[in-house]
């Protein structure tokens, strides 16, 4: 997954954006960087969404991590094999989103939009923002506290 994370970080860093249209993301991978053909670039986008490194918010692709903190090796180019690797199972963030979505009967994309708003407004990690959205909507996600703490700890410890 590290290679996927580096690839996504490189696209957002070079484009100088925190979010972009799906089409722009695919074009960046295929036309700007020349790393993939458009079909494979679309696969990479889907892989990023499945692995929760990317989310869709207001029809824009947005990373769920701080791409400026990612060290990109000089001359980095993703390997074609990266698209063949199996995606990680659904992570804690998407599990929380699913629970909130079911509990308050709104689509997951709308929950993610709320989470992104909280994250932008409060400058907190995305998992913390999800916990805040849950609390604000009366959804008890206290079972996730330890897992969220562990995820955030891993991210900042390196």
N, C-alpha and C positions, 0 to 999 in steps of 0.2 A: 504494500500500500504506500510505502514511502515514495516510490517512483511516481505514483499517481499524484500524490500530494505535491511533490516538487513540480510536476508538469502543470498542475492547476495554478500553483503559486507563480510560476514563470509567466503564464498567460496574463493573470491579473496584474502582476507587477509591471510587465512590459506595456500593457495597454493603459496602465495608470487609472484603473477603475476599481471600485469596490463591488460593482454589480454590472452585468451586461446582458443584453438580449441573447437568447439561446443561439440564434443565428450568428451573432457576432462572435460568440465563444467558439462555435464550430468553424467559422471563417478564420479566426485567429490560428487555430490549430492546423487547419489545412492550407490556407492561402498565405497568411502572414508568416508563419513559422515554416510551413512546408513539411511538417512532421507526419501528417496523416492525410489520406484522401478524405473527402467529406463524409463518406459513409463510416469510416473508422473514427473520424473526429466525433461523429454523433454517438458512436459506441462508447467513446471515452467519456463523453458528457453523461451518458446513462450510467456508466460505471461510477463516475463521481457522485451522482445522485444516490445510487444504490449503497455506496459505501459511506454516505452521509458527509462527504467532504464538500459537497455542493447541495444547495437547496434552491428551490424555485420560490421567488417572492415577487409578487406583482408582475408576473411573466418575465422576470429577470433571473439570471443565474447568479448565485451569490455564494462565496465560500463560507464554510462554517468554522473556519480557523483563521488565525491571523497570518496571512501569506507573507507579510513582511518579516516574520520571525523565522521563516524557512530558509535554510542555507542552500543555495543553488550552486552546484559544482560548475566551475568554469567550463564552457563549451557543452553544457548539458543538452542532451537530446534523448527523448524517451525511446525505449526499445519497442519494436513492434510486438514483442512477446507480452508486453504489459497488458494488451487487450485480451490475451488468452487466459491470463490468471483469473482465478475464481474470485468473485467479490466477497468481501467480508460479510458475515451475517449482520443483520440489522442491529445497530448499536443502541446505546442507552438513549440518545437524543430522540431517535425515531420511535423507540418504544414509548417514551414519555408523550411524544406528539400523538401517537395512536391512542393512548389512554385518555388524554385530554379530549381528543376529537370524539371518541366514543361517549365519554361522560357528558359532554355538553352538546352533542349532536350537531357538530359543524364539521365541514371537510378539513382534512389535515392541512391542506394548503392555506386555509384561513387561520388555523392555529399557528402555523409557521410564520405567517405574516404578522400576527400579534407578537410572537416571540421575537421576530426581527425588530419590531418597533421598540419593544422593551430593551432589547440588547443595544440598539442605537442610542436610545434615550438615556440609559443608565450605565453604558460602557461596562457591561458584565459579560462573562462567558455565556455562550449560547445555552448551555445546560441550566445555568442559573436563571437565565431569562425564561426558560421553559418552566422551571419550578415557580417562578413569580406569576406567570400566566396561569398556571394550574391553581395556585393559591387564590388569585383574583377571581377565578371562576368557580371556586368552591370544590376543587378536585384535590383529593389527598394523594400526593405522590411521595409521602415521607419514606416509603420503602426504597426510594431511589437516592436518598441523601448520601449514603455511604458510597454508592457506585459513582455518583456525580463527583463527590470529593476525590475519589480515586482517579477518575478520568482527568480532572483538572490538575491534580497533583502530578500525574504522568506528563501532562502537556508542559508544565512549567519546570519540572525537574530535568526534562530533556530525555 
